Amino acid sequence: MLQHRNLRDWPTTEDWLLDTYFEGWADADADLILSATAPNYCFHDPLVGRFARVSLPRYFTLLHEKFARTGAMKRRDVAFILRGPMIHGQQFWREAPALGLTGTSEIILGPHGIVSERVAYDLNLACGQLRHQL
């Protein structure tokens, strides 16, 4: 796991921060995500809301509650895979395969960690389900 590797194993601190952040999302692990964020971190999902460092764990709870109506869910079911960067360097592909959510994220990296992430979803059935249940 990334948190057990030494920072020297990455070419730059920026690489370590992004890898740790991505692993946190892939594991739906708010603590791991937050270990790569700056003190003023802000996450914005237009279908769920805005979350700061202290409220990010609530994001996973809300997703779990909204999508659990379709059946039993595990923690990994609310995990997201981030890939990239895309052409502009700050944009990344974002996908939650178990939920059917896809889109992009703009991730801003500062000297003390990830400062913000703003999500934009592709319009699909899962987005409609999330939007109507919130």
N, C-alpha and C positions, 0 to 999 in steps of 0.2 A: 504494500500500500504506500501511497505517496508520503503520508505523514511520517513514515519510518525512514525515509531516505534522507540523506544529508543534502543541505542546500548546495553544496559544492558539486553535486551530481548533475546539476542543470547548468547550461551555458550562462544564463542570466537569472537574476532574481525575478524578472518579469516572467520568464518561462516557468519557474517554480510556482509563482502565484497563479498563473493561468491553469497549469496542470492540476494544482491542488483544488482550485475553484471548480474546474470541470469534473474532477473526480467526486467532489462533494455533491454536485448535481446528479451525476450518474448513479450515486448511492442514495440519493434523497437524504443526505446527511447535512443538516443545517449547521452543526458544529464545524464540520470540515469546510464547508463553504465559507463560514465566517472567519476561519483561520487565515483565509487569503484576502480578507477585505480590510479596507481602511476604516477608522473609527466613525467616519461620517457616511458610511455605505448606505445606499438607497436602492431598492429593487422595485421596479414598476411593471406589473402585469396588468394590462388594460382591462382584463376580464375578472381579475380578482382584487386588485388594489395596489397600494404603495406600502412597502415594508422597509423598516429600518433594521439595523443590526438586532435590536432587542425583540423585534416582532417577526423576523423571518421564519422562525419555527412555526408560527401560526399559519403561514402560507401553505405549508405541507398539510397541516391539519384541515384547512379549508378545502384544498383539492381532494383530500381523502374523503371528507364528508360529502362533497358534491358528487363525486363519481362513485362512491360506495353504494349509491341507490341502485346501481345496475348490478350489484352483487358484491361478494366478499372481495376485499382488496388487501394486498400486502404493501409494505413500505416501498418496495422496488417498483410498484405499479405507478407511483407518482414521481419516478425518476426521469430526468431529462438528459439527453445526450447533446452535447455542444460540440460543433466541429468548425474548423476554420483556422485562421480568419478568411473572410471573403475578400474581395478586391480592395475594399477601403480600409482594411486593417483592424477596424473596431467592430465590424459586423461579423456575426457568427451564425451558422445554422443551428436551430434549436428544435429538438424533437422529443416528445414523450410517447414512445411507441405504444405503451399499454393504454394510454388515454386517447390516442389518435390526434394529438396536438402537434402541429408543425408550424414553423415560422422562423423568424430571425431575432437576434438580440444585438443591441449595441452595448458593448462593454467598455467602460472607461476605466483605465488603469492609471493610478497616481503613484507617487513615490512611496506611499505607505500601504499599498494594496489596491484591490478593486474598489473603485469609488462608487460606481453605479452600473446597473444593468437595466435596460429598457427593452421590453419584449414587444414584438409585433407578430401576430399570428396570421397564418393563411386562413382564409375563411373555409370552414368545413363543418361537418356534422358535430364533432366534439366541441368546437367553439360555440356553436349554437346551443348545445346542451349546457355548457358552463355558463353562458351568458343568461339563459333563462332561469337557471336555478339559483343564481346569486341574488 
